[in-house]
């Protein structure tokens, strides 16, 4: 797959409870259809300027982990961002260690 493009995943199930056990995402747009409490997904590593969108249609919040060594906003390296049910977030890699997440309303 060509990560960072507008390819849309099929409905995915968030897994694991840590960065190492979270479901790795490969599509430019990831649709999370099922999310158990405490489960997560893991963004792909990308060059500065690449992006990925995650939409959580599950019943529980999803932990969205950055690529290894990256931080989302000011959360600290490898720490997840919680994505509420029925919410999307657009993630953009600013540098090799910093990503920014823009939440939907």
Backbone as XML, in Angstrom:
<?xml version="1.0"?>
<chain id="A" units="angstrom">
  <residue number="1" name="UNK">
    <atom name="N" x="0.834" y="-1.186" z="0.000"/>
    <atom name="CA" x="0.000" y="0.000" z="0.000"/>
    <atom name="C" x="0.876" y="1.246" z="0.000"/>
  </residue>
  <residue number="2" name="UNK">
    <atom name="N" x="0.321" y="2.299" z="-0.478"/>
    <atom name="CA" x="1.051" y="3.556" z="-0.553"/>
    <atom name="C" x="0.635" y="4.432" z="0.625"/>
  </residue>
  <residue number="3" name="UNK">
    <atom name="N" x="1.371" y="4.327" z="1.715"/>
    <atom name="CA" x="1.029" y="5.062" z="2.937"/>
    <atom name="C" x="1.060" y="6.561" z="2.693"/>
  </residue>
  <residue number="4" name="UNK">
    <atom name="N" x="0.117" y="7.251" z="3.311"/>
    <atom name="CA" x="0.086" y="8.701" z="3.223"/>
    <atom name="C" x="-0.756" y="9.234" z="2.092"/>
  </residue>
  <residue number="5" name="UNK">
    <atom name="N" x="-1.447" y="8.361" z="1.387"/>
    <atom name="CA" x="-2.335" y="8.806" z="0.326"/>
    <atom name="C" x="-3.769" y="8.709" z="0.816"/>
  </residue>
  <residue number="6" name="UNK">
    <atom name="N" x="-4.714" y="8.853" z="-0.079"/>
    <atom name="CA" x="-6.124" y="8.827" z="0.308"/>
    <atom name="C" x="-6.746" y="7.440" z="0.213"/>
  </residue>
  <residue number="7" name="UNK">
    <atom name="N" x="-5.944" y="6.386" z="0.291"/>
    <atom name="CA" x="-6.503" y="5.041" z="0.288"/>
    <atom name="C" x="-7.201" y="4.800" z="1.622"/>
  </residue>
  <residue number="8" name="UNK">
    <atom name="N" x="-8.420" y="4.255" z="1.560"/>
    <atom name="CA" x="-9.249" y="4.066" z="2.752"/>
    <atom name="C" x="-9.217" y="2.596" z="3.166"/>
  </residue>
  <residue number="9" name="UNK">
    <atom name="N" x="-9.016" y="2.372" z="4.451"/>
    <atom name="CA" x="-9.010" y="1.005" z="4.970"/>
    <atom name="C" x="-10.427" y="0.456" z="5.007"/>
  </residue>
  <residue number="10" name="UNK">
    <atom name="N" x="-10.533" y="-0.864" z="5.031"/>
    <atom name="CA" x="-11.831" y="-1.446" z="5.384"/>
    <atom name="C" x="-12.056" y="-1.173" z="6.865"/>
  </residue>
  <residue number="11" name="UNK">
    <atom name="N" x="-13.199" y="-1.534" z="7.394"/>
    <atom name="CA" x="-13.470" y="-1.349" z="8.819"/>
    <atom name="C" x="-12.467" y="-2.169" z="9.629"/>
  </residue>
  <residue number="12" name="UNK">
    <atom name="N" x="-11.749" y="-1.496" z="10.521"/>
    <atom name="CA" x="-10.707" y="-2.134" z="11.313"/>
    <atom name="C" x="-11.129" y="-2.282" z="12.765"/>
  </residue>
  <residue number="13" name="UNK">
    <atom name="N" x="-10.454" y="-3.180" z="13.482"/>
    <atom name="CA" x="-10.674" y="-3.374" z="14.907"/>
    <atom name="C" x="-9.414" y="-2.966" z="15.656"/>
  </residue>
  <residue number="14" name="UNK">
    <atom name="N" x="-9.523" y="-1.981" z="16.550"/>
    <atom name="CA" x="-8.394" y="-1.565" z="17.373"/>
    <atom name="C" x="-8.009" y="-2.718" z="18.290"/>
  </residue>
  <residue number="15" name="UNK">
    <atom name="N" x="-6.697" y="-2.870" z="18.539"/>
    <atom name="CA" x="-6.216" y="-3.998" z="19.340"/>
    <atom name="C" x="-5.195" y="-3.523" z="20.370"/>
  </residue>
  <residue number="16" name="UNK">
    <atom name="N" x="-4.833" y="-4.417" z="21.265"/>
    <atom name="CA" x="-3.765" y="-4.162" z="22.209"/>
    <atom name="C" x="-4.045" y="-3.025" z="23.171"/>
  </residue>
  <residue number="17" name="UNK">
    <atom name="N" x="-3.112" y="-2.844" z="24.094"/>
    <atom name="CA" x="-3.243" y="-1.775" z="25.088"/>
    <atom name="C" x="-1.955" y="-0.968" z="25.217"/>
  </residue>
  <residue number="18" name="UNK">
    <atom name="N" x="-0.968" y="-1.256" z="24.361"/>
    <atom name="CA" x="0.307" y="-0.537" z="24.353"/>
    <atom name="C" x="0.681" y="-0.213" z="22.912"/>
  </residue>
  <residue number="19" name="UNK">
    <atom name="N" x="1.700" y="0.610" z="22.743"/>
    <atom name="CA" x="2.162" y="0.934" z="21.398"/>
    <atom name="C" x="2.590" y="-0.341" z="20.661"/>
  </residue>
  <residue number="20" name="UNK">
    <atom name="N" x="3.272" y="-1.239" z="21.357"/>
    <atom name="CA" x="3.775" y="-2.461" z="20.735"/>
    <atom name="C" x="2.670" y="-3.424" z="20.318"/>
  </residue>
  <residue number="21" name="UNK">
    <atom name="N" x="1.518" y="-3.378" z="20.991"/>
    <atom name="CA" x="0.447" y="-4.331" z="20.688"/>
    <atom name="C" x="-0.729" y="-3.694" z="19.943"/>
  </residue>
  <residue number="22" name="UNK">
    <atom name="N" x="-0.665" y="-2.380" z="19.719"/>
    <atom name="CA" x="-1.743" y="-1.698" z="18.989"/>
    <atom name="C" x="-1.746" y="-2.132" z="17.523"/>
  </residue>
  <residue number="23" name="UNK">
    <atom name="N" x="-2.890" y="-1.971" z="16.885"/>
    <atom name="CA" x="-3.040" y="-2.328" z="15.468"/>
    <atom name="C" x="-2.266" y="-1.342" z="14.597"/>
  </residue>
  <residue number="24" name="UNK">
    <atom name="N" x="-1.280" y="-1.816" z="13.806"/>
    <atom name="CA" x="-0.575" y="-0.895" z="12.910"/>
    <atom name="C" x="-1.488" y="-0.470" z="11.761"/>
  </residue>
  <residue number="25" name="UNK">
    <atom name="N" x="-1.459" y="0.801" z="11.447"/>
    <atom name="CA" x="-2.269" y="1.343" z="10.355"/>
    <atom name="C" x="-1.390" y="1.575" z="9.136"/>
  </residue>
  <residue number="26" name="UNK">
    <atom name="N" x="-1.907" y="1.213" z="7.957"/>
    <atom name="CA" x="-1.136" y="1.350" z="6.722"/>
    <atom name="C" x="-1.796" y="2.262" z="5.705"/>
  </residue>
  <residue number="27" name="UNK">
    <atom name="N" x="-3.084" y="2.531" z="5.864"/>
    <atom name="CA" x="-3.815" y="3.347" z="4.908"/>
    <atom name="C" x="-3.716" y="4.824" z="5.236"/>
  </residue>
  <residue number="28" name="UNK">
    <atom name="N" x="-3.886" y="5.663" z="4.240"/>
    <atom name="CA" x="-3.911" y="7.103" z="4.454"/>
    <atom name="C" x="-5.119" y="7.522" z="5.265"/>
  </residue>
  <residue number="29" name="UNK">
    <atom name="N" x="-6.217" y="6.792" z="5.115"/>
    <atom name="CA" x="-7.433" y="7.038" z="5.887"/>
    <atom name="C" x="-7.834" y="5.723" z="6.541"/>
  </residue>
  <residue number="30" name="UNK">
    <atom name="N" x="-7.845" y="5.698" z="7.869"/>
    <atom name="CA" x="-8.164" y="4.479" z="8.612"/>
    <atom name="C" x="-9.519" y="4.633" z="9.289"/>
  </residue>
  <residue number="31" name="UNK">
    <atom name="N" x="-10.400" y="3.677" z="9.044"/>
    <atom name="CA" x="-11.746" y="3.650" z="9.617"/>
    <atom name="C" x="-11.775" y="2.577" z="10.693"/>
  </residue>
  <residue number="32" name="UNK">
    <atom name="N" x="-11.860" y="3.004" z="11.959"/>
    <atom name="CA" x="-11.920" y="2.059" z="13.081"/>
    <atom name="C" x="-13.387" y="1.782" z="13.372"/>
  </residue>
  <residue number="33" name="UNK">
    <atom name="N" x="-13.833" y="0.587" z="13.077"/>
    <atom name="CA" x="-15.232" y="0.221" z="13.268"/>
    <atom name="C" x="-15.514" y="-0.392" z="14.627"/>
  </residue>
  <residue number="34" name="UNK">
    <atom name="N" x="-14.502" y="-1.017" z="15.223"/>
    <atom name="CA" x="-14.667" y="-1.685" z="16.515"/>
    <atom name="C" x="-13.519" y="-1.291" z="17.432"/>
  </residue>
  <residue number="35" name="UNK">
    <atom name="N" x="-13.878" y="-0.887" z="18.661"/>
    <atom name="CA" x="-12.852" y="-0.466" z="19.612"/>
    <atom name="C" x="-13.246" y="-0.888" z="21.023"/>
  </residue>
  <residue number="36" name="UNK">
    <atom name="N" x="-12.571" y="-1.897" z="21.533"/>
    <atom name="CA" x="-12.783" y="-2.297" z="22.928"/>
    <atom name="C" x="-12.151" y="-1.246" z="23.829"/>
  </residue>
  <residue number="37" name="UNK">
    <atom name="N" x="-12.597" y="-1.172" z="25.065"/>
    <atom name="CA" x="-12.035" y="-0.212" z="26.022"/>
    <atom name="C" x="-10.533" y="-0.426" z="26.155"/>
  </residue>
  <residue number="38" name="UNK">
    <atom name="N" x="-9.764" y="0.650" z="26.044"/>
    <atom name="CA" x="-8.319" y="0.588" z="26.206"/>
    <atom name="C" x="-7.537" y="0.164" z="24.981"/>
  </residue>
  <residue number="39" name="UNK">
    <atom name="N" x="-8.215" y="-0.148" z="23.881"/>
    <atom name="CA" x="-7.521" y="-0.624" z="22.682"/>
    <atom name="C" x="-6.916" y="0.534" z="21.896"/>
  </residue>
  <residue number="40" name="UNK">
    <atom name="N" x="-6.026" y="0.191" z="20.960"/>
    <atom name="CA" x="-5.349" y="1.250" z="20.234"/>
    <atom name="C" x="-4.957" y="0.908" z="18.816"/>
  </residue>
  <residue number="41" name="UNK">
    <atom name="N" x="-4.464" y="1.930" z="18.137"/>
    <atom name="CA" x="-3.924" y="1.812" z="16.787"/>
    <atom name="C" x="-2.589" y="2.547" z="16.750"/>
  </residue>
  <residue number="42" name="UNK">
    <atom name="N" x="-1.794" y="2.255" z="15.744"/>
    <atom name="CA" x="-0.442" y="2.768" z="15.660"/>
    <atom name="C" x="-0.238" y="3.395" z="14.292"/>
  </residue>
  <residue number="43" name="UNK">
    <atom name="N" x="0.088" y="4.694" z="14.275"/>
    <atom name="CA" x="0.318" y="5.410" z="13.022"/>
    <atom name="C" x="1.606" y="4.923" z="12.364"/>
  </residue>
  <residue number="44" name="UNK">
    <atom name="N" x="1.645" y="4.990" z="11.043"/>
    <atom name="CA" x="2.866" y="4.596" z="10.342"/>
    <atom name="C" x="3.926" y="5.687" z="10.454"/>
  </residue>
  <residue number="45" name="UNK">
    <atom name="N" x="5.180" y="5.290" z="10.283"/>
    <atom name="CA" x="6.279" y="6.263" z="10.270"/>
    <atom name="C" x="6.296" y="6.914" z="8.893"/>
  </residue>
  <residue number="46" name="UNK">
    <atom name="N" x="6.392" y="8.214" z="8.872"/>
    <atom name="CA" x="6.397" y="8.911" z="7.596"/>
    <atom name="C" x="7.385" y="10.051" z="7.581"/>
  </residue>
  <residue number="47" name="UNK">
    <atom name="N" x="7.712" y="10.472" z="6.399"/>
    <atom name="CA" x="8.594" y="11.622" z="6.230"/>
    <atom name="C" x="7.849" y="12.893" z="6.601"/>
  </residue>
  <residue number="48" name="UNK">
    <atom name="N" x="8.569" y="13.970" z="6.911"/>
    <atom name="CA" x="7.902" y="15.248" z="7.149"/>
    <atom name="C" x="6.978" y="15.596" z="5.978"/>
  </residue>
  <residue number="49" name="UNK">
    <atom name="N" x="5.754" y="16.005" z="6.322"/>
    <atom name="CA" x="4.765" y="16.353" z="5.312"/>
    <atom name="C" x="3.759" y="15.261" z="5.008"/>
  </residue>
  <residue number="50" name="UNK">
    <atom name="N" x="4.062" y="14.007" z="5.369"/>
    <atom name="CA" x="3.088" y="12.950" z="5.129"/>
    <atom name="C" x="1.969" y="13.044" z="6.163"/>
  </residue>
  <residue number="51" name="UNK">
    <atom name="N" x="0.823" y="12.497" z="5.804"/>
    <atom name="CA" x="-0.330" y="12.605" z="6.693"/>
    <atom name="C" x="-1.113" y="11.310" z="6.735"/>
  </residue>
  <residue number="52" name="UNK">
    <atom name="N" x="-1.945" y="11.212" z="7.739"/>
    <atom name="CA" x="-2.811" y="10.057" z="7.940"/>
    <atom name="C" x="-4.035" y="10.534" z="8.706"/>
  </residue>
  <residue number="53" name="UNK">
    <atom name="N" x="-5.198" y="10.036" z="8.343"/>
    <atom name="CA" x="-6.446" y="10.382" z="9.012"/>
    <atom name="C" x="-7.011" y="9.135" z="9.677"/>
  </residue>
  <residue number="54" name="UNK">
    <atom name="N" x="-7.480" y="9.284" z="10.907"/>
    <atom name="CA" x="-8.084" y="8.171" z="11.636"/>
    <atom name="C" x="-9.476" y="8.609" z="12.068"/>
  </residue>
  <residue number="55" name="UNK">
    <atom name="N" x="-10.485" y="7.751" z="11.785"/>
    <atom name="CA" x="-11.853" y="8.003" z="12.244"/>
    <atom name="C" x="-12.258" y="6.855" z="13.151"/>
  </residue>
  <residue number="56" name="UNK">
    <atom name="N" x="-12.727" y="7.176" z="14.348"/>
    <atom name="CA" x="-13.164" y="6.173" z="15.313"/>
    <atom name="C" x="-14.685" y="6.077" z="15.313"/>
  </residue>
  <residue number="57" name="UNK">
    <atom name="N" x="-15.202" y="5.013" z="14.728"/>
    <atom name="CA" x="-16.639" y="4.748" z="14.728"/>
    <atom name="C" x="-17.008" y="3.729" z="15.805"/>
  </residue>
  <residue number="58" name="UNK">
    <atom name="N" x="-16.034" y="3.336" z="16.613"/>
    <atom name="CA" x="-16.268" y="2.346" z="17.656"/>
    <atom name="C" x="-17.005" y="2.935" z="18.846"/>
  </residue>
  <residue number="59" name="UNK">
    <atom name="N" x="-17.351" y="2.067" z="19.786"/>
    <atom name="CA" x="-18.126" y="2.476" z="20.962"/>
    <atom name="C" x="-17.265" y="3.060" z="22.078"/>
  </residue>
  <residue number="60" name="UNK">
    <atom name="N" x="-15.941" y="2.880" z="21.990"/>
    <atom name="CA" x="-15.032" y="3.361" z="23.034"/>
    <atom name="C" x="-13.955" y="4.252" z="22.435"/>
  </residue>
  <residue number="61" name="UNK">
    <atom name="N" x="-13.338" y="5.059" z="23.287"/>
    <atom name="CA" x="-12.199" y="5.862" z="22.841"/>
    <atom name="C" x="-11.074" y="4.928" z="22.400"/>
  </residue>
  <residue number="62" name="UNK">
    <atom name="N" x="-10.291" y="5.370" z="21.430"/>
    <atom name="CA" x="-9.164" y="4.602" z="20.900"/>
    <atom name="C" x="-7.874" y="5.349" z="21.219"/>
  </residue>
  <residue number="63" name="UNK">
    <atom name="N" x="-6.863" y="4.624" z="21.671"/>
    <atom name="CA" x="-5.536" y="5.196" z="21.850"/>
    <atom name="C" x="-4.855" y="5.225" z="20.483"/>
  </residue>
  <residue number="64" name="UNK">
    <atom name="N" x="-4.478" y="6.402" z="20.011"/>
    <atom name="CA" x="-3.761" y="6.525" z="18.748"/>
    <atom name="C" x="-2.300" y="6.794" z="19.078"/>
  </residue>
  <residue number="65" name="UNK">
    <atom name="N" x="-1.461" y="5.794" z="18.810"/>
    <atom name="CA" x="-0.038" y="5.898" z="19.103"/>
    <atom name="C" x="0.702" y="6.443" z="17.886"/>
  </residue>
  <residue number="66" name="UNK">
    <atom name="N" x="1.718" y="7.274" z="18.133"/>
    <atom name="CA" x="2.549" y="7.730" z="17.021"/>
    <atom name="C" x="3.530" y="6.632" z="16.630"/>
  </residue>
  <residue number="67" name="UNK">
    <atom name="N" x="4.236" y="6.847" z="15.520"/>
    <atom name="CA" x="5.338" y="5.958" z="15.165"/>
    <atom name="C" x="6.377" y="6.015" z="16.284"/>
  </residue>
  <residue number="68" name="UNK">
    <atom name="N" x="7.193" y="5.010" z="16.410"/>
    <atom name="CA" x="8.206" y="4.940" z="17.456"/>
    <atom name="C" x="9.119" y="6.167" z="17.430"/>
  </residue>
  <residue number="69" name="UNK">
    <atom name="N" x="9.275" y="6.786" z="18.595"/>
    <atom name="CA" x="10.145" y="7.940" z="18.731"/>
    <atom name="C" x="9.518" y="9.271" z="18.371"/>
  </residue>
  <residue number="70" name="UNK">
    <atom name="N" x="8.247" y="9.256" z="18.017"/>
    <atom name="CA" x="7.530" y="10.469" z="17.596"/>
    <atom name="C" x="6.571" y="10.882" z="18.706"/>
  </residue>
  <residue number="71" name="UNK">
    <atom name="N" x="6.313" y="12.179" z="18.806"/>
    <atom name="CA" x="5.276" y="12.649" z="19.723"/>
    <atom name="C" x="4.184" y="13.336" z="18.919"/>
  </residue>
  <residue number="72" name="UNK">
    <atom name="N" x="2.947" y="13.171" z="19.385"/>
    <atom name="CA" x="1.788" y="13.861" z="18.808"/>
    <atom name="C" x="1.528" y="15.087" z="19.675"/>
  </residue>
  <residue number="73" name="UNK">
    <atom name="N" x="1.442" y="16.243" z="19.050"/>
    <atom name="CA" x="1.246" y="17.499" z="19.774"/>
    <atom name="C" x="2.271" y="17.576" z="20.911"/>
  </residue>
  <residue number="74" name="UNK">
    <atom name="N" x="1.845" y="17.791" z="22.147"/>
    <atom name="CA" x="2.789" y="17.897" z="23.271"/>
    <atom name="C" x="2.682" y="16.708" z="24.223"/>
  </residue>
  <residue number="75" name="UNK">
    <atom name="N" x="2.287" y="15.547" z="23.710"/>
    <atom name="CA" x="2.041" y="14.390" z="24.568"/>
    <atom name="C" x="3.296" y="13.627" z="24.968"/>
  </residue>
  <residue number="76" name="UNK">
    <atom name="N" x="4.428" y="13.916" z="24.373"/>
    <atom name="CA" x="5.655" y="13.183" z="24.668"/>
    <atom name="C" x="5.823" y="12.010" z="23.720"/>
  </residue>
  <residue number="77" name="UNK">
    <atom name="N" x="7.054" y="11.655" z="23.462"/>
    <atom name="CA" x="7.355" y="10.575" z="22.523"/>
    <atom name="C" x="6.682" y="9.276" z="22.929"/>
  </residue>
  <residue number="78" name="UNK">
    <atom name="N" x="6.075" y="8.623" z="21.950"/>
    <atom name="CA" x="5.450" y="7.303" z="22.078"/>
    <atom name="C" x="4.166" y="7.282" z="22.898"/>
  </residue>
  <residue number="79" name="UNK">
    <atom name="N" x="3.688" y="8.436" z="23.366"/>
    <atom name="CA" x="2.451" y="8.474" z="24.146"/>
    <atom name="C" x="1.243" y="8.617" z="23.224"/>
  </residue>
  <residue number="80" name="UNK">
    <atom name="N" x="0.146" y="7.931" z="23.553"/>
    <atom name="CA" x="-1.022" y="7.976" z="22.684"/>
    <atom name="C" x="-1.898" y="9.200" z="22.895"/>
  </residue>
  <residue number="81" name="UNK">
    <atom name="N" x="-2.635" y="9.508" z="21.863"/>
    <atom name="CA" x="-3.693" y="10.508" z="21.933"/>
    <atom name="C" x="-5.009" y="9.732" z="22.005"/>
  </residue>
  <residue number="82" name="UNK">
    <atom name="N" x="-5.926" y="10.121" z="22.869"/>
    <atom name="CA" x="-7.226" y="9.448" z="22.932"/>
    <atom name="C" x="-8.161" y="10.048" z="21.894"/>
  </residue>
  <residue number="83" name="UNK">
    <atom name="N" x="-8.718" y="9.186" z="21.063"/>
    <atom name="CA" x="-9.658" y="9.608" z="20.029"/>
    <atom name="C" x="-11.045" y="9.112" z="20.425"/>
  </residue>
  <residue number="84" name="UNK">
    <atom name="N" x="-11.926" y="10.043" z="20.751"/>
    <atom name="CA" x="-13.276" y="9.711" z="21.224"/>
    <atom name="C" x="-14.089" y="9.018" z="20.129"/>
  </residue>
  <residue number="85" name="UNK">
    <atom name="N" x="-15.152" y="8.295" z="20.527"/>
    <atom name="CA" x="-16.042" y="7.695" z="19.532"/>
    <atom name="C" x="-16.644" y="8.767" z="18.619"/>
  </residue>
  <residue number="86" name="UNK">
    <atom name="N" x="-16.876" y="8.384" z="17.377"/>
    <atom name="CA" x="-17.478" y="9.255" z="16.367"/>
    <atom name="C" x="-16.684" y="10.535" z="16.152"/>
  </residue>
  <residue number="87" name="UNK">
    <atom name="N" x="-15.360" y="10.406" z="16.237"/>
    <atom name="CA" x="-14.458" y="11.531" z="16.056"/>
    <atom name="C" x="-13.336" y="11.126" z="15.116"/>
  </residue>
  <residue number="88" name="UNK">
    <atom name="N" x="-12.893" y="12.080" z="14.314"/>
    <atom name="CA" x="-11.761" y="11.854" z="13.429"/>
    <atom name="C" x="-10.621" y="12.783" z="13.784"/>
  </residue>
  <residue number="89" name="UNK">
    <atom name="N" x="-9.424" y="12.399" z="13.348"/>
    <atom name="CA" x="-8.258" y="13.247" z="13.558"/>
    <atom name="C" x="-7.344" y="13.136" z="12.338"/>
  </residue>
  <residue number="90" name="UNK">
    <atom name="N" x="-6.887" y="14.285" z="11.861"/>
    <atom name="CA" x="-5.935" y="14.371" z="10.761"/>
    <atom name="C" x="-4.562" y="14.560" z="11.385"/>
  </residue>
  <residue number="91" name="UNK">
    <atom name="N" x="-3.647" y="13.637" z="11.111"/>
    <atom name="CA" x="-2.294" y="13.685" z="11.657"/>
    <atom name="C" x="-1.319" y="14.062" z="10.545"/>
  </residue>
  <residue number="92" name="UNK">
    <atom name="N" x="-0.425" y="15.011" z="10.835"/>
    <atom name="CA" x="0.586" y="15.444" z="9.865"/>
    <atom name="C" x="1.952" y="15.359" z="10.532"/>
  </residue>
  <residue number="93" name="UNK">
    <atom name="N" x="2.904" y="14.706" z="9.857"/>
    <atom name="CA" x="4.277" y="14.638" z="10.348"/>
    <atom name="C" x="4.972" y="15.952" z="10.025"/>
  </residue>
  <residue number="94" name="UNK">
    <atom name="N" x="5.389" y="16.677" z="11.069"/>
    <atom name="CA" x="6.096" y="17.939" z="10.870"/>
    <atom name="C" x="7.594" y="17.716" z="10.722"/>
  </residue>
  <residue number="95" name="UNK">
    <atom name="N" x="8.136" y="16.828" z="11.546"/>
    <atom name="CA" x="9.547" y="16.452" z="11.495"/>
    <atom name="C" x="9.605" y="14.941" z="11.705"/>
  </residue>
  <residue number="96" name="UNK">
    <atom name="N" x="10.814" y="14.402" z="11.820"/>
    <atom name="CA" x="10.941" y="12.964" z="12.058"/>
    <atom name="C" x="10.555" y="12.574" z="13.480"/>
  </residue>
  <residue number="97" name="UNK">
    <atom name="N" x="10.383" y="13.570" z="14.378"/>
    <atom name="CA" x="10.028" y="13.258" z="15.769"/>
    <atom name="C" x="8.781" y="14.000" z="16.268"/>
  </residue>
  <residue number="98" name="UNK">
    <atom name="N" x="8.141" y="14.783" z="15.407"/>
    <atom name="CA" x="6.983" y="15.587" z="15.832"/>
    <atom name="C" x="5.841" y="15.469" z="14.813"/>
  </residue>
  <residue number="99" name="UNK">
    <atom name="N" x="4.684" y="15.063" z="15.335"/>
    <atom name="CA" x="3.466" y="15.044" z="14.527"/>
    <atom name="C" x="2.444" y="15.957" z="15.196"/>
  </residue>
  <residue number="100" name="UNK">
    <atom name="N" x="1.505" y="16.438" z="14.422"/>
    <atom name="CA" x="0.435" y="17.262" z="14.966"/>
    <atom name="C" x="-0.888" y="16.607" z="14.576"/>
  </residue>
  <residue number="101" name="UNK">
    <atom name="N" x="-1.836" y="16.614" z="15.518"/>
    <atom name="CA" x="-3.154" y="16.057" z="15.264"/>
    <atom name="C" x="-4.197" y="17.146" z="15.291"/>
  </residue>
  <residue number="102" name="UNK">
    <atom name="N" x="-5.034" y="17.186" z="14.241"/>
    <atom name="CA" x="-6.121" y="18.159" z="14.126"/>
    <atom name="C" x="-7.433" y="17.411" z="14.278"/>
  </residue>
  <residue number="103" name="UNK">
    <atom name="N" x="-8.129" y="17.622" z="15.393"/>
    <atom name="CA" x="-9.376" y="16.908" z="15.693"/>
    <atom name="C" x="-10.564" y="17.469" z="14.912"/>
  </residue>
  <residue number="104" name="UNK">
    <atom name="N" x="-11.493" y="16.569" z="14.567"/>
    <atom name="CA" x="-12.749" y="17.015" z="13.973"/>
    <atom name="C" x="-13.640" y="17.614" z="15.058"/>
  </residue>
  <residue number="105" name="UNK">
    <atom name="N" x="-14.617" y="18.369" z="14.645"/>
    <atom name="CA" x="-15.528" y="19.004" z="15.606"/>
    <atom name="C" x="-16.598" y="18.041" z="16.027"/>
  </residue>
</chain>
